[in-house]
Amino acid sequence: MSDFKLAPKVYDSPDMEPIRAGFGRGLKHAGELDERVVALCADLTGSVQMDKFAEAFPERFIEVGIAEQNLVTVASGLARAGKIPFTASYAAFSPGRNWEQIKTTAALNDQPVKIVGGHAGLNTGPDGATHQMLEDIALMRVMPNMVVICPGDSVEAEKATLAIAKNGKPSYIRLARDKTPVFSTVDSPFEIGKAYVLKEGKDVTLCGTGTMTYELLVAAEILKKHKIDAEVVHVPTIKPLDEATLLKSVQKTGRVVTAEEAQIAGGLGGAVAECLGEHLPVPVKRLGVMDRYGESGTPREVIEQFGLDGKALAHKIQQFVEKVPQYKKGY
């Protein structure tokens, strides 16, 4: 049985909270635990939930203005001086605008700069394609030394923030804007580099990250009606990928579906496919944004338009399972 404790109302009116709210709580708590923690923002303090930290520790907060390249360069200098800097902006701008500065000043020098990408994914809704950052997982996953975290809900985001404050590595954490279901609890485990089986099954492994993990839980419930027993694996750490948990699940189920609120090229689906291609070449179906840009609408409208809600995912997974046989060792 899985030791990951799900929220009691996960399938029936779950609590809703923005993932970024958990980051805000976690950053303030990290500041309370370690005076080396500092925060830098690019004129979006409230939007990225750095305001709690700024109010509690004004002497440790720096507003650099709309200057994302300077944001991470200053942070890297602070890290070199012994601080633990968190930098925050919209993901469309950081890492979208300052990837080269992140690479040359933080990652190349292995400095513990924490890159916080707010308003990532389709969840940004009405702001449209220019602000719906869908390429950030791919951008950050290919960068040497970089840890990449995509929390599933606000409770996990708080834990992840505290974890990267202590890991001594350049790290990227991806945050959604709008309220999303809270499926984990304060007692649910979180460790950098670990994936978690939320529901056991035997017919197909469903790997989700960020907001898509909840949608896969919904999809798995729908699939039960079609006599498909799906195993749901939550992957909050995309890099380093928990290959052991993934391979253990796939050895049992023989096929995999990944889901992410991002481009499937280079994202979670890419990471899973690369791992399986080297170690266990089973059939893989990647679900996410398929080589296109976002659209404006309410967050739910956009998620449904891209076929990433639980009902649409269940339909696609059912088609995959009915068409593609399970991998058997030897072929």
C-alpha positions in Angstrom: 0.0 0.0 0.0 1.1 3.6 -0.6 2.3 5.5 2.4 1.3 8.9 0.8 -1.6 10.2 2.8 -4.2 11.9 0.5 -6.5 14.6 1.7 -9.8 13.2 3.1 -12.0 15.1 0.5 -9.8 14.6 -2.5 -12.5 13.0 -4.6 -15.4 15.1 -3.1 -15.1 18.9 -2.9 -11.4 19.1 -2.2 -10.0 22.2 -0.5 -8.8 24.8 -3.1 -5.8 27.1 -2.7 -3.2 28.6 -5.1 0.1 26.7 -5.1 1.9 30.0 -4.9 0.3 30.5 -1.4 2.2 27.5 -0.1 5.4 29.0 -1.4 4.7 32.2 0.4 4.3 30.4 3.7 7.3 28.3 3.1 9.6 31.2 2.3 8.6 33.1 5.5 9.2 29.9 7.5 12.6 29.3 5.8 13.5 32.9 6.8 12.6 32.2 10.4 14.7 29.1 10.4 17.8 30.5 8.8 18.9 34.2 8.7 20.9 33.5 5.6 17.7 33.3 3.6 17.1 36.4 1.5 14.5 37.2 -1.1 14.7 39.2 -4.3 11.8 40.1 -6.6 11.2 41.8 -9.9 8.3 44.1 -9.1 5.8 41.3 -8.4 6.0 40.9 -4.7 2.3 40.2 -4.0 1.7 38.2 -7.1 4.4 35.7 -6.3 3.6 35.7 -2.6 6.9 37.2 -1.4 5.0 39.8 0.6 4.9 37.8 3.8 8.7 37.5 3.8 9.2 41.1 2.8 7.0 42.3 5.7 8.7 40.0 8.2 12.3 40.6 7.1 12.5 43.9 5.3 16.2 44.1 5.8 16.5 40.8 3.9 14.3 41.7 1.0 15.5 43.4 -2.2 13.2 44.8 -4.9 15.3 45.0 -8.1 12.4 46.3 -10.3 11.6 45.0 -13.7 15.1 43.7 -14.4 15.0 39.9 -14.4 18.6 39.5 -15.7 19.8 41.7 -12.8 17.6 39.7 -10.4 19.5 36.5 -10.7 22.9 38.1 -11.2 22.6 39.9 -7.9 21.3 36.8 -6.3 24.3 34.8 -7.5 26.6 37.4 -5.9 24.7 37.1 -2.6 25.0 33.3 -2.8 28.7 33.6 -3.3 28.8 35.8 -0.2 27.1 33.0 1.9 23.4 33.9 1.6 20.6 31.6 0.4 18.8 33.8 -2.2 15.2 33.2 -3.5 14.4 35.1 -6.7 10.9 35.4 -7.9 9.1 36.6 -11.0 6.6 35.2 -13.5 8.0 32.1 -15.1 7.5 33.8 -18.5 10.2 36.2 -17.5 12.3 34.1 -15.1 13.6 31.7 -16.5 12.0 32.9 -19.8 13.9 36.1 -20.1 17.1 35.5 -18.0 18.0 31.9 -18.8 21.5 32.8 -19.8 22.2 34.7 -16.6 20.8 31.8 -14.6 23.2 29.5 -16.4 26.4 31.5 -16.3 26.1 33.1 -12.8 24.2 30.5 -10.8 24.2 27.0 -12.4 27.7 27.1 -13.9 29.2 28.1 -10.5 26.9 25.7 -8.6 25.6 28.6 -6.4 22.5 27.9 -4.3 20.2 30.4 -6.1 16.5 29.5 -5.9 14.6 30.4 -9.1 10.9 30.8 -8.4 8.8 30.7 -11.5 5.3 32.0 -10.7 2.2 31.9 -12.9 3.5 29.0 -14.8 1.5 26.8 -17.1 -2.0 27.1 -18.6 -3.4 27.9 -15.1 -2.5 31.6 -15.8 -5.7 31.7 -17.8 -6.8 35.1 -18.9 -3.3 36.5 -19.4 -3.0 34.3 -22.5 -0.1 32.8 -24.5 2.5 35.5 -23.7 2.2 34.8 -20.0 1.4 31.1 -20.0 4.9 29.7 -19.6 4.9 26.2 -21.0 8.6 25.7 -21.9 10.2 26.3 -18.4 10.5 22.6 -17.4 12.4 21.8 -20.6 14.6 24.9 -20.2 15.6 24.2 -16.6 15.8 20.4 -16.9 18.7 20.6 -19.4 20.7 22.9 -17.3 23.6 21.1 -15.4 23.5 21.4 -11.6 19.8 22.6 -11.6 17.2 20.9 -9.4 13.6 21.1 -10.9 10.6 20.9 -8.6 6.9 21.1 -9.7 4.7 20.9 -6.6 1.3 19.3 -6.9 -0.5 21.6 -4.5 0.0 24.4 -2.0 0.8 22.1 0.9 3.5 20.4 -1.0 4.8 23.8 -2.3 5.4 24.9 1.3 7.4 21.7 2.0 9.4 22.0 -1.3 10.3 25.6 -0.5 11.7 24.6 2.9 13.6 21.7 1.2 15.3 23.8 -1.5 16.3 26.3 1.2 18.5 23.6 2.7 19.7 21.7 -0.4 22.7 23.8 -1.2 22.0 23.6 -5.0 20.7 25.9 -7.7 17.0 25.1 -7.8 13.9 25.9 -9.8 10.4 25.7 -8.3 7.4 26.0 -10.6 4.2 27.7 -9.2 0.6 27.9 -10.6 -1.4 31.1 -10.2 -5.1 30.1 -9.6 -6.6 28.0 -6.9 -6.2 24.3 -7.5 -7.2 21.2 -5.5 -5.2 20.3 -2.4 -4.7 16.5 -2.5 -1.9 16.1 0.0 -1.7 16.7 3.7 0.8 18.0 6.2 1.6 14.3 6.9 2.2 13.4 3.3 5.9 12.9 2.5 8.0 15.2 0.4 11.7 14.7 -0.3 13.7 16.2 -3.2 14.3 13.4 -5.8 11.4 11.2 -4.7 8.2 10.2 -6.5 5.2 8.8 -4.7 2.6 6.2 -5.6 -0.8 7.8 -4.7 -2.9 4.9 -5.9 -1.8 1.4 -6.8 -2.9 -0.4 -9.9 -1.8 -3.0 -12.4 -2.9 -2.0 -15.9 -1.1 1.3 -16.6 1.2 3.7 -14.8 0.0 7.4 -14.8 2.8 9.8 -14.0 1.8 13.3 -13.2 3.5 16.5 -12.0 2.1 19.8 -10.7 -1.6 20.4 -11.1 -1.9 17.3 -13.4 -1.4 14.8 -10.6 -4.8 15.7 -9.2 -6.4 15.4 -12.7 -4.8 11.9 -13.0 -6.4 10.9 -9.7 -9.8 11.9 -11.1 -9.0 10.1 -14.3 -8.1 6.9 -12.4 -11.5 7.0 -10.7 -13.2 7.3 -14.1 -11.1 4.5 -15.6 -12.3 2.1 -12.8 -15.8 2.2 -14.5 -14.1 0.9 -17.7 -12.3 -1.9 -15.7 -8.9 -0.2 -16.1 -6.9 -0.4 -12.9 -4.5 2.6 -13.1 -1.5 3.2 -10.8 -1.0 7.0 -10.1 2.5 8.2 -9.5 3.1 11.8 -8.4 6.5 13.2 -9.6 7.1 16.6 -7.9 10.8 16.4 -8.6 11.4 16.3 -12.3 15.2 16.6 -11.9 16.7 14.5 -10.4 14.1 12.0 -11.5 13.2 9.1 -9.2 14.0 6.4 -11.6 13.7 3.6 -9.0 10.1 4.3 -8.2 9.2 4.8 -11.9 10.8 1.5 -13.0 9.3 -0.4 -10.1 5.8 0.7 -11.1 6.3 0.2 -14.8 7.7 -3.3 -14.3 4.3 -4.1 -12.9 2.0 -2.3 -15.3 3.9 -2.5 -18.6 2.9 0.9 -20.1 3.0 4.5 -19.1 1.1 7.7 -19.5 2.5 11.1 -18.5 0.6 14.3 -17.9 1.9 17.8 -17.5 0.7 21.4 -17.8 3.6 22.2 -20.1 5.1 21.4 -23.4 5.6 17.6 -23.7 8.8 18.2 -25.6 11.6 18.2 -23.0 9.2 18.1 -20.0 8.2 15.3 -17.6 7.2 13.1 -20.5 10.6 13.6 -22.1 12.4 12.7 -18.8 10.3 9.6 -18.3 10.7 8.5 -22.0 14.5 9.0 -21.7 14.6 6.9 -18.6 12.5 4.1 -19.9 14.3 4.1 -23.3 17.5 3.3 -21.5 16.3 0.9 -18.9 12.8 -0.5 -19.8 11.4 0.3 -23.2 7.7 0.1 -22.6 5.0 2.0 -24.5 4.7 5.6 -23.4 1.9 8.1 -24.1 2.8 11.7 -23.3 -0.1 14.1 -22.5 0.3 17.8 -22.2 0.7 20.8 -24.5 1.4 19.5 -28.0 3.7 21.9 -29.7 1.4 25.0 -29.5 0.9 28.1 -27.5 -1.7 28.8 -24.9 -5.0 30.7 -25.2 -6.9 33.2 -23.1 -9.8 32.1 -20.9 -10.6 31.1 -17.3 -8.0 28.6 -16.0 -10.6 25.8 -16.2 -11.7 26.7 -19.7 -8.1 26.6 -20.9 -7.4 23.3 -19.2 -10.4 21.8 -20.8 -9.6 23.3 -24.2 -6.3 21.5 -24.1 -7.9 18.3 -23.0 -6.1 18.2 -19.7 -9.0 17.8 -17.3 -9.6 14.5 -15.6 -12.5 13.5 -17.9 -10.5 14.2 -21.1 -7.4 12.5 -19.7 -9.4 9.4 -18.8 -10.7 9.1 -22.3 -7.2 9.4 -23.9 -5.8 6.9 -21.4 -8.6 4.5 -22.1 -7.9 4.6 -25.8 -4.2 4.1 -25.2 -4.8 1.1 -22.9 -7.3 -0.5 -25.3 -5.0 -0.1 -28.3 -1.5 -0.7 -26.8 -0.6 -4.1 -25.2 1.3 -4.2 -21.9 5.1 -4.7 -22.3 6.2 -8.2 -21.6 9.8 -8.9 -20.9 11.5 -10.4 -24.0 9.8 -8.3 -26.8 
